[in-house]
Amino acid sequence: MMQNFNDADLPQALVERLSAIGFTTPTPIQQKAIPEALKGADILGSAQTGTGKTGAFGIPLTSFLMQNDSSNALILLPTRELAMQVEKAIQMFMGRNKLSTALLIGGDSMPKQLTQLRKSPRLIIGTPGRINDHLERKTLTFKNTHFLVLDEMDRMLDMGFDVQLEAIAKFLPEKRQTLMFTATMPKKMEKLAARYLNNPIRISVGGNQTPALNIKQESVRLRDDEKYARFVKEIEERTGSIITFVKTKHGADRMAVKLRTAGHTVEALHGDLRQSKRTRVIDQFRREKCRILIATDVAARGLDIPHIEHVINYDLPQCPEDYIHRIGRTARAGATGCALSFLSPADSGKWHAIQKLIDPEYKGGPSSNKGDSKRSSGRPGKRPTNKSGNFKGKSPTAKTANTKSRKPFAKKIASR
């Protein structure tokens, strides 16, 4: 098994670049996926978020482009933010060997994208909707695209991109290498893999539906009219960055305004924001100018912000798999984190489905308390009440996470 990147059949320039940006020891998913990808095999990879999937496909892709001057590559992702993160990571892998890239995402300037495409980019990174827009306009061709990456495939399915992915596939050469990565493995994934992949190598790291062990999960049962008061109590007793998930865009906006009025540093993140505003909000949160992020599932998917210490499920997700993705926003790159879920009486069925997803042997009924936990004095990041809700007096957990957040971007994205 590949113990370090020197063991892999990579161009020397890429090995040196990886060493320069701090890539020394591959993660388990990288150890398994990179050697097979370098052999030209198609891959179906599944691993939890925060395990280094970006490096698992980004390093072989970079190697391919460095050694095949006449070929191009395409990376498809579910969200704009994730596409931008991956573009930065690939450019970091390339270093001085700058790679012409087109970032094709919804909400971004079409004239700017057309300018990028006129330069005949070697790498296209984008979301299915905008990629399809360009194909329909005939401003994009995949004639020489021989390397395809489908990242966060489970989320693309959840978001209803099936039809758009099918349309895109019709424009791709049959002779190509395809890497498909997913955090969860719903039943229909196997059928899709057979459609897009050719005799793929199946690689799995950890349980596909199992949260990372370094996330402390808690839940509390309460009525809907008790939620907000309990939420305020929780954020004032916790330290460090918090991401809170709610059901609706309007709910996110309303909560952000309410908390801001109470003196908290908070932003809302959802799909109705203009791209420039979404970028600003994420940047504020990443730089710790804002402590609390109120988000919807679609908007927050793929966020890689190492200093997030707490995930609060103010509203449970509709889809059990989304629970895994939500709490995976914390405990990145080996740090510890905490996930708290509010359970109202109407949530019993959803919570039961989540428990069954995590543990198929779970026997509790929909209204069972099995698996629930009350607040624990040993919870990561707990400290005496901080009424101002700011960053002063951070816990040891927060200190560790924030130290990680100051590392170069490429090293952080490797843990995604």
N, C-alpha and C positions, 0 to 999 in steps of 0.2 A: 504494500500500500504506500502511496505517496506520503512521505513524512515531511517534506518541504518542497518549495517550488523549484529547487534545483533538480529534484528527482523527475520532474515532468519534462516532456519533450516540447519545451517552449523556446521561442527565439531568445537568444542571449540578451538582446536589448530589452525584451519584456521582463526577463528574470531580474535584470539589474534595476529596472524601473520599479518592480514590485518590492524589491529590497529597499529601495530609496524611500518608498512611501510607507514602509513599516509592515509589509506583508511578508512574514517569515514562516509562520506555521499555519497550514491550511486547516479549515474547520472540517468536521466529519463529512458534511455534504460536498465540500470541495475536494476532499481526499478521494471520494468515490466517483464524483461526476467528471472532474477535469480529465483524468487519464482516458476515460471512455470517450469523452467528447473529442479529445485530441486525436483519437483513432478514427474519427468520422462517424461514430455511431449516433443514432437518434436516441434521445433520453426522455424518459418520463420520471421526473424527480419530485419527491414529496418530502417536505420538512417543515417544521414549525417556523414561524417568523422569527427573525433574529438569529438565524443559524448560518448566514453567509451565502444565501442563494444568489445574490447579485454577482459575487465573485465566481460562483460555480458556473454561471453561464457567461459572465463578462470576460473572464480571462481566456477561455477557449475562443470566444468570438473575436477578441482582440488579436489573438494568435492567428486565427484564420485570415483576418483582413491584412495582417502584416505579411503573410506569406502567399496571398492570392490577390495580386494587384488588379485583376480584371473582374473580380467578384465583389458583390455588395452584400449587405446584411440588413435584416429587418427585425426590430424588437417591438412587440405589441404588448401594451400594458393597459390596465383598466382605468387609471386615473391620470390626470394632468400632473399632479404633484409627484407621483411615482415616476412618471416619464422623465420629468426634469431631474430627479435624483439619480436615475440610472444614466442619463446623459452625462452628468458631472462625473460619475464613477468611471464610465468608459473613457472619457477624456483624460481622467487622472491616470488610468492604466496606460494610455498612449504616451503621456509625457510630452517630450519635445516632438515626437512623431505625430504631429497634429493630424487629426482625422476629420475630413469634411463630413459634417453631420447635418441632417434636417430634423428638427423637432416639430412634429405635426400633431398638435393637440387642440381640442376645442377651446374656444374663448380667447385664443391667441390671434394675432393679426394675420389675415390671409395674405396680404401683399408681402409681409415679411417671410412667410413660408414659401411663397412663390419664388422669392429671391434666392432662398436657400436651395430650392429644387433646381433652379437654373444653373447652379454651380455643380450639378451632377454629384451629389453626396454619395459617399461610400456606405454610410450608415443612416438608416431611417429609424427613428424612434417615435412612436406615437400611440394614440388611442384609436380603437377601431372606427369610431364615428368619423373623425377627421380624415383618417386614411381613406375611408370610403368616399368621402367628399372629393378628395383629390383624384381618386381613380375614376369617378364619374365625370369629373372635369377634364380628364385625360392629361392632367398636369403631373402624373406620377406613373412610372413604369417599373415593373419588377423583373424585367428581362434578364438581368444578370444577378438577381438576388438568389444566392445559393446557401444562405445561412439564415434560419428563422428561429426566433425565440418567442415563446408564448409564456409570459410570466404572470403569476397570480391568476392562473387559468380558472380556478374555482370562482374567483370574484368576477371575472368577465362573464361567466355563465350566470351568476346571480344577478348581474346587471342587465341581462338580456342581450348580450352581444353575439349570441349564437348565429343569427342570420348574417350579421355583418362580417363575422369571421369566415363564414362559408363563402361570402361574396369575395372577400380578399383572397382566399385560398385559390379561387379560380384564376387569378392573375399571376400566381406564383409558379415557377418552373417545377415540374415533377421531380427533377433531379436536384435535390437540396438536402441539407442536414437540418434537422429540427430538434430543438430542445424545448420541452414543455415542463414548467415548474408550477407546483401548487402547494398551498399550505394544508389544505384538507383534500380528501379523496371521495367526493360524492360518487354514487353508483354510476351516473352517466359519464363520469370522467373516462372510464375504461373504453366506452364506445367511441368517445371523441378521440382518444389516443389512437385507436385503430384507424380513424379517418385521417388524422394528420401525420402520424408517425409511421415509419417503416421499420418493422422488427426492433422496437425500442428496447434499450436496456432499462430495466425498472430499478430505480434507486430510491430507497426510503431511509430517512434518518429520524429516529424517535417515532412515537405514536402520532399518526396524522391528526387525530382528534384530541390529543392529550396536551393540556397546557404545560408550559415549561415548569419544571420543579421549583425554580427560584421565584415563582409568583405565589404569594400568599393570598388565597382566595377567601373572601368573607361574604356573608350575606345577612341581611336584616329584613324581617317581615314587618310591614307597616301599612297603614291605609294611605291612599293617594293624597289625602289632605294633610298627611303628616310628612310627606316627602321633603318639601322645600326646607322646613325648619330643621329636619335631620341633616339635610345636605349642607346647610350653612354651618351646623355644628361640626360636621365631619371636616369640612375644608378649613375651619378655624383650628381644629385640633391636629391637623396633619401639616407636614412641612414639605417643601419642594413642589415641583410642577405636577399639575393634575389635569388629566383629560377626562371630560365627562360626556357620556353619550346620552342623547335624547332622541325621541322618535321623529320629530319634525323640524323643518327649517324655521318655522315661526316660533316653535318652542325654544329653539337655540337662541334666536334673537331676543325673545322676551326674557329668558333667564340671564343672558349677558347684560342686558340693560339693568335688570333688577340688582344683580350683583355689583355692577359698576357704580350704581347709585349708592350702594352700601359701602363703597370704598375699596372693593377688590379690583385687582388688575386682571381683566378678563376680556377675551375675544370670542366671537362665534365663527364657526367654520362650517359652511354648507354649500350645496351645489348652486344656489342662486347668486352667489357672489361673483363679481367680475374677476377675471383671471388676475388682474393687477392687485385687487383687494385680497384675494386668496393668498397670493404670494407674500403680500405684506403681513397678513395675519400669521402665516406660518413662520415667517422670518422673525416677527416679534416674539413668538412663542419659543422658537429655537434659541434666540439670543437672551431669553429669560427676562425680556422687558414686560412680558405678560405671564402671570403665574398659572392662570386657569384657562383652559380651552374647552368651550362647549361645542360639541361636534355631532354631526350625523354620520352614519356608517359610511356612506359613499365618499364623503369629503375627506374623512380621516384615514381611509384605506391606504396602506403603504407608507404612512408617516414613519420616518426613521429619526427620532429625536431621543438620544440616549439618556437625557436627564429626566425623563418622565418617571416619577416615582409611584404615582397612583392612577389607577383607572377606576372611575365610578360609573356604574351602569345605573343611571337615574331611571331610565326605561330599559327593560330587557329587549334584546333584538327579536325580530320576527323569525329569523332563521337561526337555528341552533349553532350552525358553523360560524356565524358572525360573532358569537361569544368568544370563540377561540381567537379570532382576528382582533377583536377589541382589546382583550386583556394582553395580547401580544405586543401592544404598544409600550408596555413597561417591561422591566427586567431584560433590557437589550444587552447584548454582548457580555453576558455573564453577570450583570448587576442584579440586585434583588429588587422586587417591587411588590405592590399590593393591589388587589382588585376587589372592589366592594360592589355588591349588587343589591339594589332595592327591590324587594319582592312584595307587590301589592296582592290582595286576594285574587285578582283576575290573572295573575302571572303564574299560578300553580302549574298549568299545562305547559307553558313555555319552559319553566324551570325544570320540570320533569324531563322534557325533551333534551335540554342541555345536559342534564346529569346522565341520561342514557347515551348521549353522543360521546361523552367523556369516558363513561364506564358502561359498556354493554351489559355487564352483569348487575347493574343497579336494579334493585328490587322495589324501591320505594314507590308509592303511588303518587299521582299528580299533586296531592296535598301533603305529602310526607315532608317532615323536617330533616330527613336524612341528607347529609352532605352540607347542611347549612352550618354556619359558624357565627358566633357573636363576636363583637370586637374583642381583640386580644391585647393584653398589655405588652405582648411580645411582637406586635405588628411592626414591620419595617417602617421606619420613619416616624414613629409615634413620639410625641414630646409634649410638655405642658402646653396648655392652650395659648395660642398666639392670636390675640384678638384682631390684630391688623391684617393677618393673613398674608404677610409678605415673606421675603426670603431670609430674614435674619434668624440667627440661631438654628442653622440647618443641622439635621441629624447626620450621623456618620454615613448613612446610606446616601443622603443627598450629596455629601462631600465626594463620595466615590463616583457617583453618577456624573456630577458636574466636572470632575477631573477628566472623565472620558469625553465629555462634550467638547473639550478644548483641543482634542486630537485632530489631526488633519481629516478632512471630509472623507477621503477615500478609505481610511482605516475604519471610520464609523460605518460607511455604507457596506463594507465587507461583512458586517455582522447582520445585515438585513435578512 
